[in-house]
Amino acid sequence: MIPFILRRVIQSIPTILLSSLLIFFVIQLAPGDFLTPARLNPNISPEQLDMLTRNFGLDRPLWQQYVVWMRNMATGDFGLSFQYQQPVLDIVWPRIVNSLSLVLLYIVLFYLIAIPLGVYGAVRQNSFGDRATGMVLYFLLGFPSFFLSLIVIYIILQVRNSTGLDIPINGMTSDNHDALSWIGKIWDVFKHIIIIALVLAISDAAGLTRVIRGQMLEVMRADYVRTARAKGVTERVAIWKHTFRNAILPIVAGIGGLLPAVISGAGFAEVVFAYPGITPMLLSAINTQDLYVIAGFTMISTLLLIVGNALSDLLLAVVDPRVKVA
């Protein structure tokens, strides 16, 4: 175990260096920089522009900016946001926490929907329930999440107008959130994020459902499953212990992508529902060319992806004893 971890740490060093190079210099390929709108403003004097350029470090060559950024990252400093004039972590962290709450609930709902439906589709192959759920999920899969979010908002507005129910459709909290008890605050946040999480989970469940169904059907035909049934094990044990455990190996192998996904937000659904997550902040940073916010967050995601891949290998060894990590 320890040699495996040490080997992964050593292997991650060139990966991190190459990723940082690509991230930093690809962002610089965009025309202009953060001060481009200021240069087009006739009310800002050249002296003020020169002072801002020096303050932001944009007067240095790109390689010097990169070296300073990497040196600062080694100490946990991901740079200073041009737009907010605050450290990147101070800007990004509250948004990461907001997205974390939403994405964790989405992941739980996603697996609660996809796994039972995938197992049911394999056990009751080509039944009416299998065909019906497959048709509905594939229909929803054809809609982008932001478009499905717009449809859900329209339906909620119609329900609110018809029934008078106060169903939240935007933001993360209500106006009276600060006056609520701690239980009330948790419930208030939950009411706001459950709809977004359900929309994302239902729209994304079709892909994993079909993967689980296909894997289950393949494993159910294996000799060891037939042998287990011949020995008299119950159908429940045959399905969940012998079949499902081996069918989820590809899913476990892909868990490495969950860590960066957890902090990366829920995409354009956050924008549609006006949710204060990471995606609206990143879109604003891209629009204003806030270099260090974009680069800092991308590096955080890269580091989490490396850690997540190592964890997925460890989990794969736990699920499948044939896999060795040492």
C-alpha positions in Angstrom: 0.0 0.0 0.0 2.7 2.5 1.0 4.9 1.8 -2.1 1.8 2.3 -4.2 1.1 5.7 -2.6 4.7 6.8 -2.9 4.8 5.8 -6.5 1.6 7.7 -7.3 3.1 10.8 -5.5 6.2 10.7 -7.6 4.2 10.1 -10.8 2.0 13.0 -10.1 4.8 15.6 -10.0 5.4 15.7 -13.8 1.6 15.5 -14.3 1.1 18.6 -12.1 4.0 20.5 -13.8 2.7 19.8 -17.3 -0.9 20.6 -16.3 0.1 23.9 -14.8 2.0 24.8 -18.0 -0.9 24.0 -20.2 -3.4 25.7 -17.9 -1.4 28.9 -17.5 -0.3 29.4 -21.1 -3.6 28.2 -22.8 -5.4 30.9 -20.8 -3.0 33.5 -22.1 -3.8 32.6 -25.7 -7.1 34.5 -25.3 -6.7 38.0 -26.9 -6.3 40.9 -24.4 -6.2 40.6 -20.6 -8.0 41.9 -17.5 -7.1 45.5 -18.3 -8.2 45.5 -21.9 -11.6 47.2 -21.1 -9.7 49.8 -19.0 -7.4 50.6 -22.0 -10.5 51.2 -24.1 -11.9 53.6 -21.5 -10.9 57.2 -22.4 -11.4 58.3 -18.8 -8.5 56.3 -17.6 -5.1 57.9 -18.1 -2.0 56.1 -19.4 -0.3 56.7 -16.1 -3.2 54.9 -14.3 -3.0 52.1 -16.7 0.8 51.7 -16.2 0.2 51.6 -12.4 -2.5 49.0 -12.7 -0.3 46.9 -15.0 2.5 46.9 -12.5 0.2 46.2 -9.6 -1.3 43.2 -11.4 2.1 42.0 -12.5 1.0 42.1 -16.2 4.2 44.0 -17.1 6.3 40.9 -16.6 7.1 38.3 -19.3 4.8 35.3 -19.3 7.5 33.0 -18.0 8.1 35.2 -15.0 4.4 35.4 -14.2 4.3 31.6 -14.4 7.3 31.1 -12.1 5.9 33.5 -9.5 2.5 31.7 -9.7 4.1 28.3 -9.3 6.3 29.5 -6.4 3.2 31.0 -4.6 1.2 27.8 -5.2 3.9 25.7 -3.5 3.0 27.7 -0.3 -0.8 27.4 -0.8 -1.3 30.8 -2.5 -3.1 30.4 -5.8 -2.8 34.1 -6.7 -4.7 37.3 -6.4 -8.0 37.8 -8.1 -7.9 40.8 -10.4 -11.6 41.4 -10.3 -12.1 41.1 -6.5 -8.6 42.1 -5.3 -8.6 39.2 -2.9 -6.8 35.9 -2.7 -8.2 33.3 -5.1 -9.0 30.8 -2.3 -11.0 33.4 -0.4 -13.1 34.0 -3.5 -13.4 30.4 -4.6 -13.9 28.5 -1.4 -17.4 29.9 -0.4 -18.6 29.0 -4.0 -17.0 25.5 -3.7 -18.9 25.0 -0.4 -22.2 26.0 -2.1 -21.6 23.7 -5.1 -20.4 20.9 -2.7 -23.8 20.9 -0.9 -25.6 20.7 -4.2 -23.4 18.1 -6.0 -23.2 15.8 -3.0 -27.0 15.6 -2.9 -27.1 15.2 -6.7 -24.6 12.2 -6.5 -26.6 10.5 -3.8 -29.9 10.9 -5.7 -28.1 9.9 -9.0 -26.9 6.5 -7.6 -30.2 5.9 -5.7 -32.0 6.2 -9.0 -29.5 4.6 -11.4 -28.4 1.6 -9.4 -31.9 0.1 -8.6 -33.2 0.8 -12.1 -30.1 -0.8 -13.6 -30.4 -3.9 -11.5 -34.1 -4.1 -12.1 -33.6 -3.8 -15.9 -31.2 -6.7 -15.8 -33.3 -8.9 -13.5 -36.5 -8.1 -15.4 -35.0 -7.8 -18.8 -37.3 -6.6 -21.6 -40.3 -6.4 -19.1 -42.7 -3.6 -19.4 -41.1 -1.8 -16.4 -37.6 -2.2 -18.0 -38.8 -0.8 -21.3 -40.8 2.1 -19.7 -38.0 3.3 -17.4 -35.5 3.0 -20.2 -37.7 5.0 -22.6 -38.4 7.8 -20.0 -34.7 8.1 -19.0 -33.5 8.1 -22.6 -36.1 10.8 -23.4 -34.8 12.9 -20.5 -31.2 12.2 -21.5 -31.8 13.9 -24.8 -32.5 17.3 -23.1 -29.5 19.4 -21.9 -29.7 20.0 -18.2 -30.2 23.7 -18.6 -33.1 23.2 -21.0 -34.7 20.6 -18.6 -34.2 23.1 -15.8 -36.1 25.8 -17.7 -39.0 23.3 -18.2 -39.0 22.5 -14.5 -39.0 26.2 -13.6 -42.0 26.7 -15.9 -43.9 23.8 -14.3 -43.1 25.0 -10.8 -44.4 28.5 -11.7 -47.6 27.0 -13.0 -48.0 25.0 -9.8 -47.3 28.1 -7.6 -49.8 30.1 -9.5 -52.5 27.4 -9.2 -51.9 26.3 -5.6 -50.2 29.2 -3.9 -47.4 26.9 -2.7 -44.1 28.6 -2.0 -41.8 26.4 -4.0 -38.3 28.0 -4.3 -36.9 28.2 -7.8 -33.8 30.3 -7.4 -31.0 31.0 -5.1 -29.7 28.9 -2.2 -31.6 30.5 0.7 -34.8 32.4 1.5 -34.9 36.1 2.5 -35.5 35.2 6.1 -32.7 32.6 6.3 -30.7 34.5 8.9 -33.7 34.6 11.3 -34.3 30.9 11.2 -33.1 28.3 13.7 -30.2 26.0 12.7 -32.7 23.3 11.8 -34.7 25.8 9.8 -31.6 27.0 8.0 -30.7 23.4 6.9 -34.3 22.8 5.8 -34.3 26.1 3.9 -31.1 25.2 2.0 -32.4 21.7 1.3 -35.7 23.1 -0.2 -33.6 25.2 -2.6 -31.2 22.5 -3.7 -33.4 19.4 -3.9 -35.1 20.5 -7.1 -31.8 21.2 -8.9 -30.3 18.0 -7.6 -33.3 16.0 -8.8 -33.2 17.6 -12.2 -29.6 16.7 -12.7 -29.9 13.2 -11.2 -32.8 12.2 -13.3 -31.4 13.6 -16.5 -28.0 11.9 -16.0 -29.3 8.6 -14.6 -29.9 7.0 -18.0 -26.3 6.6 -18.9 -25.3 4.8 -15.7 -28.5 2.8 -15.7 -27.7 1.3 -19.1 -24.1 0.6 -18.0 -25.2 -1.2 -14.9 -27.9 -3.1 -16.8 -25.4 -4.3 -19.4 -22.7 -5.2 -16.9 -25.3 -7.1 -14.8 -26.6 -9.1 -17.8 -23.0 -10.0 -18.7 -22.1 -11.1 -15.2 -25.3 -13.0 -14.6 -24.4 -15.4 -17.4 -21.0 -16.2 -15.8 -20.2 -19.7 -14.6 -19.6 -18.7 -11.0 -23.1 -17.1 -10.8 -24.7 -20.3 -12.1 -22.6 -22.3 -9.7 -23.7 -20.2 -6.8 -27.4 -20.7 -7.7 -26.8 -24.4 -8.1 -25.4 -24.5 -4.5 -28.7 -23.1 -3.3 -27.9 -19.4 -2.5 -30.9 -17.2 -2.5 -31.8 -15.0 -5.5 -31.0 -11.9 -3.5 -27.5 -13.1 -2.6 -26.9 -14.2 -6.2 -27.9 -10.8 -7.5 -26.4 -8.4 -5.0 -23.3 -10.3 -3.7 -22.2 -12.3 -6.7 -23.5 -10.3 -9.7 -23.7 -6.7 -8.6 -20.4 -6.7 -6.8 -18.6 -7.7 -10.0 -20.8 -5.6 -12.3 -19.8 -2.3 -10.6 -16.1 -2.7 -11.2 -16.1 -0.2 -14.2 -18.1 2.2 -12.0 -15.6 2.0 -9.2 -12.8 2.6 -11.6 -14.5 5.8 -12.7 -14.9 7.2 -9.1 -11.7 9.1 -9.6 -13.6 11.8 -11.5 -16.0 12.4 -8.6 -13.7 14.4 -6.5 -13.2 17.3 -9.1 -16.8 16.9 -10.1 -17.9 17.5 -6.5 -16.3 21.0 -6.4 -16.8 21.8 -10.1 -20.5 22.6 -9.6 -23.6 21.6 -11.4 -22.9 23.4 -14.7 -25.4 25.6 -16.4 -28.2 24.4 -14.0 -26.6 26.7 -11.4 -26.9 29.6 -13.8 -30.5 28.8 -14.7 -31.6 28.5 -11.1 -29.4 31.5 -10.0 -27.6 29.3 -7.6 -24.5 30.9 -6.1 -22.2 28.0 -7.1 -18.8 27.8 -8.8 -20.1 27.9 -12.4 -21.5 31.5 -12.4 -18.2 32.6 -10.7 -16.1 30.9 -13.3 -18.2 32.3 -16.2 -17.7 35.8 -14.7 -13.9 35.1 -14.4 -13.7 34.0 -18.0 -15.7 37.1 -19.1 -13.3 39.4 -17.3 -10.2 37.3 -18.0 -9.5 37.0 -14.2 -6.4 34.8 -14.9 -5.6 33.5 -11.4 -9.2 32.6 -10.5 -9.5 30.4 -13.6 -6.0 29.0 -13.3 -6.2 28.5 -9.6 -9.5 26.6 -9.7 -8.4 24.5 -12.6 -5.3 23.5 -10.7 -7.4 22.6 -7.6 -9.5 20.4 -9.9 -6.4 18.8 -11.4 -5.0 17.9 -8.0 -8.3 16.4 -6.9 -8.4 14.3 -10.1 -5.0 12.9 -9.3 -6.0 12.1 -5.8 -9.4 10.7 -7.0 -7.7 8.3 -9.5 -5.5 7.0 -6.7 -8.4 6.5 -4.4 -10.4 4.7 -7.2 -7.5 2.2 -7.7 -7.5 1.5 -3.9 -11.3 1.0 -3.9 -11.0 -1.2 -6.9 -8.6 -3.4 -5.0 -11.1 -3.6 -2.1 -14.0 -4.5 -4.4 -12.0 -7.0 -6.5 -9.4 -9.0 -4.6 -7.7 -9.9 -7.9 -6.5 -6.4 -8.3 -3.2 -5.6 -6.5 -2.0 -2.1 -5.8 1.5 -3.0 -4.5 
